[in-house]
């Protein structure tokens, strides 16, 4: 399936994530300056798509979305994604150990 939605994810002045979708690269070109084209993506559907000043991307998202992110959003989401997660079971055991220490 051809990717046909261009999504730009940024952070507003209030700190909230802002998502704006465009129907075409041309619509996106009206708001952002193209500085090149993607020629090395592992996702072949992304090759040849525009690269924009101040945005990270193109990044595949789902079956038909092409995502671009501000550097700050990219860094934040990457840190969140890569952070180790503790399982619910491990958190429950840790909480129980705090509430009922051995020998208490």
C-alpha positions in Angstrom: 0.0 0.0 0.0 1.3 3.4 -0.9 2.1 5.8 1.9 -0.1 8.9 1.4 -0.4 10.8 4.6 2.4 13.1 5.7 2.4 13.6 9.5 4.4 16.3 11.3 4.9 15.9 15.0 6.1 18.9 17.0 5.8 20.3 20.6 3.8 23.4 21.2 4.9 26.3 23.4 2.7 24.8 26.2 4.7 21.5 26.0 1.9 19.5 24.4 2.6 17.2 21.4 1.1 18.7 18.2 0.3 16.5 15.3 -0.6 17.9 11.8 -1.4 15.7 8.9 -1.0 16.6 5.2 -2.5 14.9 2.2 0.6 15.4 0.0 4.2 16.4 0.0 3.2 19.5 -1.9 1.0 20.7 1.0 3.9 20.1 3.4 6.3 22.0 1.1 4.1 25.1 1.6 5.2 25.2 5.3 8.7 23.6 5.3 11.9 24.1 3.3 13.1 21.0 1.5 16.8 20.4 1.8 17.1 17.0 0.0 15.6 13.7 -0.7 15.7 10.4 1.3 18.0 8.0 -0.6 18.9 5.5 2.1 15.8 4.4 4.0 15.4 0.7 4.6 11.7 1.2 3.8 11.7 1.4 0.0 8.4 3.4 0.1 10.3 6.3 1.7 13.1 6.5 -0.8 12.8 9.6 -2.9 10.7 11.5 -0.4 11.6 15.0 0.7 13.9 15.8 3.7 13.0 19.1 5.4 15.1 21.6 7.3 14.4 21.3 11.0 12.6 18.0 10.8 13.7 14.4 11.4 12.3 12.1 8.7 10.8 10.6 6.7 9.9 7.9 9.2 7.4 5.1 8.5 4.4 5.0 10.7 1.8 2.3 10.1 0.9 1.3 6.6 0.2 4.6 4.9 1.7 7.4 7.1 5.0 9.2 6.5 6.1 10.9 9.8 8.4 13.8 10.3 9.4 15.0 13.9 11.0 18.1 15.3 14.4 17.2 16.8 13.1 17.8 20.3 10.2 15.4 19.9 12.4 12.8 18.2 14.9 12.9 21.1 12.1 12.7 23.8 10.2 9.9 22.1 13.4 8.0 21.4 14.4 8.3 25.1 11.0 7.1 26.2 11.0 4.2 23.7 14.5 3.0 24.7 14.0 3.4 28.5 13.9 0.0 30.2 10.5 -1.0 31.4 9.8 -2.9 34.5 7.1 -5.5 34.3 4.0 -5.1 36.4 5.0 -8.1 38.4 8.4 -6.6 39.3 6.8 -3.3 40.4 4.3 -5.2 42.6 7.1 -7.2 44.2 9.1 -4.1 44.8 6.1 -2.3 46.3 5.4 -5.3 48.6 9.0 -5.4 49.8 8.8 -1.7 50.7 5.5 -2.2 52.5 6.5 -5.4 54.3 10.3 -5.4 54.9 11.8 -8.7 56.0 12.0 -9.1 59.8 9.3 -6.5 60.4 
